[in-house]
Amino acid sequence: MSAPGWLVAKPIAHRGLHDKANGVVENTISAAEAAIARGFPIELDVQLTADNEAIVFHDFELDRLTGEAGLVIERNLSALTGIGISGTMGGDRIPSLKDYLARIAGRTPLVIEIKSKFNGDMRLTKRVIEILKDYPGPFVVKSFDPDIVAYLRQHAPDITRGFIGELEYASKSDSFLSLEQKHRMANLLHFEEMQPHFLSWRVKDLPCASTYLSRLLGRIPVMTWTVRSPEDRAKAEKHADQMVFEGFIP
């Protein structure tokens, strides 16, 4: 299996085509509809709920994007889907993955990122696989967690899978990774276990050996994130096959 042609055909809207200043917030149905209206594929994030369901939401905490506080994983699906997203003009609430997919209904391709705390917990991955079995539209799945990508390879080989990488892993969400884990991930030392169909790499780290050799020797396409400036875009065009963008219209 190789990556689908649409993956490199048109820039991908990061968490939908969001514009918070105008009341369109990331990972909402409104942001998805805005991307569809412009003909862009959508990248979205999924998180696990307390009752082992999947919601479309980026952060592990509710605080940044809602009027609530606390961890997403501590609340069940019905509670989370009742929470409004702060700053939206259309009254958006946190969508479940099933409801999000029903709304998209194959109208544009999706790049689904499975969030992870790198603790071996595959409940979210299993649920995403179950939900996607009935989805007829085009999609791929990716994760920062090499164990999740390897799990997809073993248990859902028909799903196009990708690995998200970078060189530094210096963000707050990466603070619990060991130096050895960071080294292995930055250098694709899990490649044999994962056998990804594509890579998704941090634009600030391009060019680098991991992506260069993957493209040259493995003919593996590279998308790059998150492109926000003309300088980023120039890097993406030179060193990658596609970009995940936000803050402008390509």
C-alpha positions in Angstrom: 0.0 0.0 0.0 1.2 3.5 -0.8 -0.1 6.9 0.3 -3.2 8.1 -1.6 -2.6 10.7 -4.3 -4.8 13.3 -2.5 -2.3 13.5 0.3 0.1 15.5 -1.9 -2.4 17.1 -4.2 -3.6 20.1 -2.1 -2.5 21.8 1.1 -4.1 20.5 4.3 -6.0 22.8 6.7 -4.5 22.4 10.2 -7.4 21.5 12.6 -9.8 22.8 9.9 -9.7 26.3 8.3 -10.0 28.1 11.6 -10.0 31.8 12.2 -10.5 32.6 15.9 -10.7 36.3 15.3 -13.9 35.7 13.2 -15.4 33.1 15.6 -14.1 29.9 13.8 -12.1 27.8 16.3 -9.9 24.9 15.6 -11.3 21.3 15.4 -14.9 22.5 15.3 -17.5 21.7 12.7 -17.4 25.3 11.7 -13.7 25.0 10.9 -14.4 21.8 9.0 -17.1 23.5 6.9 -14.8 26.4 6.2 -12.1 24.0 4.8 -14.7 22.2 2.7 -16.0 25.4 1.3 -12.4 26.2 0.1 -11.7 22.6 -1.1 -9.0 21.8 1.4 -8.5 18.4 3.2 -8.6 18.6 7.0 -6.2 17.6 9.7 -8.0 16.9 13.0 -7.0 15.5 16.4 -8.8 12.9 18.5 -8.7 12.3 22.2 -10.0 9.5 24.5 -12.9 10.0 26.9 -13.5 8.4 30.2 -15.9 5.9 28.6 -13.5 4.9 25.9 -15.0 7.0 23.1 -13.2 9.4 20.7 -13.8 13.1 20.5 -12.3 15.7 18.1 -10.1 17.9 20.4 -6.4 18.7 20.5 -5.5 19.4 24.1 -5.4 16.9 27.0 -6.9 19.7 29.1 -10.2 21.6 28.5 -8.9 24.9 29.8 -7.5 26.6 26.7 -10.5 26.1 24.4 -13.5 26.0 26.7 -14.9 27.6 29.8 -14.3 24.3 31.7 -11.2 23.1 33.5 -9.6 19.7 34.0 -8.6 16.7 31.8 -10.6 15.4 28.8 -10.0 11.8 29.9 -11.8 12.4 33.2 -15.2 13.1 31.4 -17.4 10.8 29.4 -18.6 11.4 25.9 -22.0 12.9 26.7 -20.5 15.4 29.1 -17.8 16.5 26.7 -20.1 16.9 23.7 -22.2 19.2 25.8 -19.3 21.6 26.3 -19.2 24.7 24.2 -16.0 26.0 22.5 -15.0 29.4 23.6 -15.1 32.2 21.0 -17.2 30.5 18.4 -19.8 32.4 16.5 -21.8 29.4 15.5 -22.2 27.9 19.0 -19.8 25.0 18.3 -19.5 22.2 20.9 -16.9 19.5 21.2 -17.8 17.0 18.5 -17.5 13.2 18.9 -15.5 11.6 16.1 -18.6 9.7 14.9 -20.6 13.0 14.7 -17.7 14.8 13.0 -17.4 12.0 10.4 -21.1 12.0 9.8 -21.0 15.7 9.1 -18.0 15.5 6.8 -19.6 12.6 5.0 -16.7 12.1 2.5 -16.8 15.7 1.2 -13.1 16.2 1.7 -10.2 13.9 2.8 -9.2 13.7 6.4 -5.9 13.4 8.2 -6.7 12.0 11.6 -4.1 12.4 14.4 -4.4 10.1 17.3 -3.1 11.9 20.5 -1.0 9.9 22.9 0.7 10.1 26.3 3.2 7.4 25.1 2.1 5.0 27.8 1.1 1.9 25.7 -2.6 2.7 26.0 -4.3 1.6 22.8 -7.9 2.2 23.8 -8.3 5.3 21.6 -6.5 3.6 18.7 -8.9 0.6 18.9 -11.9 2.9 19.0 -10.8 5.0 16.1 -10.2 1.8 14.0 -13.7 0.6 14.9 -15.4 3.9 14.0 -13.5 4.2 10.7 -14.6 0.8 9.5 -17.9 2.3 8.6 -16.6 5.5 7.1 -16.8 5.6 3.3 -14.8 8.9 2.8 -11.1 9.2 2.1 -8.8 9.4 5.2 -5.4 8.6 6.7 -4.4 8.2 10.3 -1.2 9.4 11.9 0.4 9.7 15.4 3.5 11.0 17.2 3.5 7.7 19.0 5.5 5.0 17.1 3.7 2.3 19.2 0.3 3.5 17.8 1.6 3.5 14.2 2.9 0.0 14.8 -0.4 -1.1 16.2 -2.2 0.3 13.2 0.2 -1.7 11.0 -0.6 -4.9 12.8 -4.3 -4.6 13.5 -5.5 -2.3 10.7 -3.1 -2.8 7.8 -5.6 -1.4 5.3 -5.6 2.0 6.9 -3.0 4.3 5.5 -0.7 5.2 8.4 1.8 8.0 9.1 4.3 8.9 11.7 4.6 12.5 13.0 8.2 13.5 13.9 10.5 16.3 14.8 14.0 16.7 16.0 13.7 18.4 19.4 10.6 17.2 21.3 10.8 20.2 23.5 7.2 21.0 24.1 5.2 20.6 27.3 3.5 17.5 26.0 6.9 15.9 25.3 8.3 16.5 28.8 7.7 12.9 30.0 9.7 11.4 27.1 13.1 10.1 28.0 16.2 11.2 26.0 16.4 7.7 24.5 12.8 7.9 23.3 13.3 11.3 21.8 16.5 10.1 20.0 14.8 7.0 18.6 11.8 9.0 17.4 13.8 11.8 15.8 15.9 9.3 13.9 13.1 7.0 12.9 14.6 4.0 14.8 11.1 2.5 15.0 10.8 2.5 11.3 10.7 -1.3 10.8 8.0 -1.8 13.4 5.8 1.1 12.0 6.5 0.9 8.3 4.6 4.2 7.7 3.1 5.1 4.4 4.0 8.7 4.9 5.7 11.1 7.4 4.5 14.3 8.9 7.4 16.4 10.1 7.9 19.8 11.8 8.7 22.4 9.2 11.3 24.2 11.4 13.4 21.0 11.4 13.6 20.7 7.6 15.8 19.6 5.9 16.9 16.6 8.0 18.2 13.1 7.4 15.0 11.3 8.5 12.8 13.0 5.9 15.5 13.3 3.2 16.3 9.6 3.2 12.7 8.5 3.5 11.8 10.5 0.4 15.0 9.5 -1.5 15.3 5.8 -0.7 11.8 4.9 0.4 9.8 7.1 -1.9 7.7 8.0 1.2 5.9 11.3 0.9 6.5 13.9 3.6 3.9 16.4 4.8 5.1 19.2 7.0 3.6 21.1 9.9 2.6 23.7 10.8 3.2 26.2 7.9 2.3 29.7 9.0 4.7 32.0 7.1 6.2 32.6 3.7 9.5 31.2 5.1 7.8 28.1 6.3 6.1 27.7 2.9 9.4 28.0 1.0 10.9 25.2 3.2 7.8 23.0 2.7 8.0 23.5 -1.1 11.7 22.6 -1.2 11.9 19.8 1.3 8.4 18.2 1.6 5.6 16.9 -0.6 2.8 18.7 1.2 2.1 21.1 3.9 -0.3 21.4 6.8 -1.1 25.1 7.1 -2.9 27.7 9.2 -3.3 31.5 9.4 -3.5 32.1 5.6 -5.1 30.8 2.5 -2.6 29.0 0.1 
